[in-house]
Amino acid sequence: MTTVSIDADIKAKWQDGHSSYSPGTTEELAIIGIDLLVRDLGADAAQSFIEQVFEKHLADQKNAEAART
């Protein structure tokens, strides 16, 4: 696996507050993204969205494997 290092400053604002984030790893970025998605969409809609993303990547992976054989 490839190691990815992230240099980002994320500023999120909503009506009742704001937050700043500086993720350094993909895991930290994912946690921030999921947290913001849940705040924006709610837990059920965020989970549904994430499942759609995983389904797309699994389909892409299967297609790539089929193309190699």
C-alpha positions as CSV (number, residue, x, y, z in Angstrom):
1,M,0.0,0.0,0.0
2,T,1.0,3.6,-0.6
3,T,1.5,6.0,2.3
4,V,-0.2,9.3,1.7
5,S,0.6,12.4,3.6
6,I,-1.9,15.2,3.7
7,D,-1.3,18.9,4.2
8,A,-4.7,20.6,4.5
9,D,-6.4,23.3,6.5
10,I,-10.2,22.8,6.5
11,K,-12.5,25.4,7.8
12,A,-16.2,24.3,8.3
13,K,-18.9,26.7,9.2
14,W,-22.6,26.2,10.0
15,Q,-25.2,28.4,11.7
16,D,-24.4,27.6,15.2
17,G,-20.6,27.3,15.0
18,H,-17.5,26.5,13.1
19,S,-14.5,24.2,13.3
20,S,-11.0,24.1,11.9
21,Y,-9.2,20.9,11.0
22,S,-5.7,20.0,9.9
23,P,-5.6,16.4,8.9
24,G,-2.3,14.8,8.3
25,T,-3.4,11.3,7.3
26,T,-6.1,9.7,5.2
27,E,-7.6,8.3,8.3
28,E,-7.9,11.7,10.0
29,L,-9.3,13.2,6.7
30,A,-11.9,10.4,6.6
31,I,-13.0,10.9,10.2
32,I,-13.4,14.7,9.5
33,G,-15.3,14.0,6.3
34,I,-17.6,11.5,7.9
35,D,-18.3,13.8,10.9
36,L,-19.1,16.7,8.6
37,L,-21.3,14.5,6.4
38,V,-23.3,13.2,9.4
39,R,-23.7,16.8,10.7
40,D,-25.0,17.9,7.2
41,L,-27.1,14.9,6.1
42,G,-27.9,13.0,9.4
43,A,-26.6,9.6,10.3
44,D,-28.8,7.5,8.1
45,A,-28.3,9.6,4.9
46,A,-24.6,9.8,5.5
47,Q,-24.4,6.0,5.9
48,S,-26.4,5.5,2.7
49,F,-24.1,7.9,0.8
50,I,-20.9,6.1,2.1
51,E,-22.4,2.7,1.2
52,Q,-22.9,4.0,-2.4
53,V,-19.3,5.1,-2.6
54,F,-18.1,1.7,-1.4
55,E,-20.4,-0.1,-3.9
56,K,-18.9,2.0,-6.7
57,H,-15.3,1.2,-5.6
58,L,-16.1,-2.5,-5.2
59,A,-17.6,-2.6,-8.7
60,D,-14.6,-0.8,-10.1
61,Q,-12.3,-3.3,-8.4
62,K,-14.3,-6.2,-9.8
63,N,-14.2,-4.7,-13.3
64,A,-10.4,-4.2,-13.1
65,E,-9.9,-7.8,-11.9
66,A,-12.1,-9.1,-14.7
67,A,-10.1,-7.1,-17.3
68,R,-6.8,-8.6,-16.1
69,T,-8.1,-12.2,-16.6
